[in-house]
Amino acid sequence: QVQRALLALTVPLEMLQVVKGHMLQAMRKGLSRQTHAQANVQMLPTYICSTPDGTEKGDLLVVELCQSHVRTLWMTLLGDGNQSPQVTNKIFDMPGDITQGKGEALFDFIAQCVRQFLAGINSPQHRLPLGFVFPFSCRQTRLDKAELISWSKGFSCSDVEGKDVVQLLQLAINKQKVGDGGQVEMAEETSGRMCVNTEWGCFGDDGTLSDILTPYDQHVDQESSNPGEKRFEKLVGSLYLGEIVRHVLTALAAEKALFIGSSVTVLGTKGVLKAQQVLEIIDNEEGMAKARKALEALGLQPSERDCCRVQQICRAVVSRAAALCAAGLAAILSHMCQSRELEQLVVNVGVDGELYQGHTRFGEILQSVTGLLAPECMATFLPSADGTGRGAAMVTAVALRLAAHRHEVDQLLAPLRLSRADLERVQALMRREMELGLGRESNANASVRMLPTYVRGTPDGTERGEFLALDLGGTNFRVLVVRVAQDGIRMASEIYVIPTAIMQGTGKALFDHIIECIMDFQLKQNLTEQVRPLGFTFSFPCQQLGLDKAVLLSWTKGFSASGCVGQDVVQLLREAAQRKQHLALKVVAVINDTVGTMMSCGYDDPKCEIGLIVGTGTNACYMEEMQNVGTVEGEQGRMCINMEWGAFGDNGCLDDIFTDFDRLVDEKTINVGKQRFEKLISGMYLGEIVRHILLALVEKQLLFCGKPCPKLQTRDIFQTKFLSTIEIDGLSLRQVRSILQDLELQASFEDSVLVREVCQTVSLRAAQLCAAGLAAVVEKMRENRGLARLAVTVGVDGTLYKLHPRFSQHLQQMLRDLAPNCTVTFLQSEDGSGKGAALVAAVACRGAEP
């Protein structure tokens, strides 16, 4: 009979695995927005988003509501790694009737305790941060806002459930005129981590634990004040262990397996066996003597054998509690390990409570079974010294540290956070510079050059024929053949490399190399027989004097071929063709990549009249009314204007938008003071801006614990592609940390959150500034055409726009805000610069036909 009872109280390892699985499911249900309301394991957010790092300092006050008393605690932290906190505390016994009376009386009593405590220790008169330990189920919506869900532990004060207990305490404190400053406000965090209070005592209330419940547990539940509730707590909590043992002894005595010859009616009385006695009985050395003493105190006459069996039963009940506790803890550890995508989790578990602290056996079983159930987690158990009181002080101290930290971070990033008014001003300045750039007299002084392209129309779908295209914009260039037919466009192309020696040699050698590559391509494609029109995409700043005449203003992107600046690049190409005796070449148009993008998208969407590039660099073009273009003769129709907007602000008009970080980046470029707008927006510079901000945060001890980061001192080490990766929605912070580790940056969890915030701030500003520039363009087009509403498409290309997870979204959102009377559609260009050059040639040939 005793063996049967012991077997019923033993949960095998396979069953503990099942319990762990049920706990994991219950936790996920509690964490999900959709299923939270139906969950037994409530998974309540605590709004504690960080743990102590040892730099916390200052005076803190804590008040703790306990079962029969109120405890106040004063703690001074010195910022020394929390090695030697100075602690003073006092206990105030609570009148017995207060736990059943009015809520107001309870909170008034707590406030009086705080006032008396402060009066007794000569506390400073300044406002103090206060931490409040309130050990009941609460629904928190902030760190300092907690609504009581339900009373337990013998409390039933009226008019408190559903109310914010922090506010009730604050009101009581205000009545007492105590010199404290209430609680610490916390900023809302959407990324990062938060401490979750599982409230796992209710696990199993839905029947998931029915397989392990014994008749003894059912009796304990029926006699409790809340039958059917808190099923897990009734299996593992110290409040119930004595009761489980009592019911086992009652059943065995009834079966005549124990206490033969004794009257056992005393075992029918609730509460005669305490958890503390059970813990004493399971002790190896003195347990038998303690068992005899406890049983005799109940009026029983136990035999030696009875004492031995009672000890076995107590051990079984405590061991089961520890094993079930381990199953719950293993579920938490495995969840942490999975959600952080780790192969192995190394973690410390802070433990408190009389069961753990009061008996080594409980702790040993808890640790060993946790290890068996969650072998992927290495957990170290740390017994808490005064967990609740000191813990509340640490929560308050951490909140203060984070609030101060947040303030410093916000101050540092504030210049990069542009207001609506800032962006409206940028839009107005861009509009002004556009007007200056279009004016015949004012053009020379404008930072936005507004270069005429001599492209007079976009594709209308009637273009036909076979065209060559040459796309030169970097170290690689492409030669294409583009066949435009009624059923669409077909292309073939080949990429050729320009060796550095040729990029930086003579112009003659450069253009000879280009012609040789064109000849090679034509030979491979069987295109040597007849002359085909060629469109030339040349992505360097040029002054165009005609559709097929473009004077190079300056080399960029590492080119420095001599004898080219100030020359017509089409003429240089034609001269090279003559030198190579390649006569099957007819250059009809030269354009830049922005115009190519507009033309390429214009073939698919006739409303496309704007081209935008946001990649390594940035630029825009659009169709302007000829009557507004003062730098070209003619009043009729429209012409595409290459804005060269990267230079916007070179005249100083954007100086107040430029931050110290932007200046540091600018100073190290090969064109200091030039392309100012581009340096705020484009991919070539965003990583560098982030790098300088990170260095400033390290210097202010706000990042990487202020430790020097030698790798971060290296120019261009933080590439713009890292911004794109770090900002991907749903990318776990573990992956952010691994990106930072590749840069030899040992990032904590909080560091990763902050680096992500810096990246988001820099890329958001870039997208918003781009939107302000574009808003100036679409509003000008709308006004030019006298429309109440303009519908227009922007052909867009560039790695930043295409690859960054949020850039396009932020750009489009801001454009809608700044140009509400324009409906703007964005069309991503596929192969804009090559295909676009061929289409410019096709449109030119279409216009030239009789």
ABEGO torsion letter per residue (X at the ends): XAAAAAAAABBBAAAAAAAAAAAAAAAAAAABAAAAAABABAGBBAGBABBBAGABBEBBBBBBBBAABBBBBBBBBAGAGGABBBBBBBBBBBBAAAAABBAAAAAAAAAAAAAAAAAAAGBBABBBBBBBBBBBBBBBABAABBBBABBBGGBABBGABGBBAAAAAAAAAAAAGBBBAEBBBBBBBABEBBBBBAGAAABGAAGAAAAABBAAAAAAAAABABBGBGAAAAAABAAAAAAAAAAAAAAAAAAGABGBGBBAAAAABBGABBAAAAAAAABAAAAAAAAAAAAAAAGBBBBAAAAAAAAAAAAAAAAAAAAAAAAAAAAAAAAAAAAAGBABBBBBBBBBEAAAAABAAAAAAAAAAAAAABAABBBBBBBBBGAAAAAAAAAAAAAAAAAAAAAAAAAAAAAABBBAAAAAAAAAAAAAAAAAAABAAAAAABABAGBBAGBABBBAGABBEBBBBBBBABABBBBBBBBBBAAEBBBBBBBBBBBAAAAABBAAAAAAAAAAAAAAAAAAAGAAABBBBBBBBBBBBBBBABAABBBBABBBGGBABBGABGBBAAAAAAAAAAAAGBABBBBABBBBAAAAAAAAAAAABAABABBBBBBABBBBBBBBBAAABAABBEABEBBBBBAGAAABGAAGAAAAABBAAAAAAAAABABBGBGAAAAAABAAAAAAAAAAAAAAAAAAGABGGGBBBAAAABBGABBAAAAAAAABBGBBAAAAAAAAAAAGBBBBAAAAAAAAAAAAAAAAAAAAAAAAAAAAAAAAAAAAAGBABBBBBBBBBEAAAAABAAAAAAAAAAAAAABAABBBBBBBBBGAAAAAAAAAAAAAAAAABX
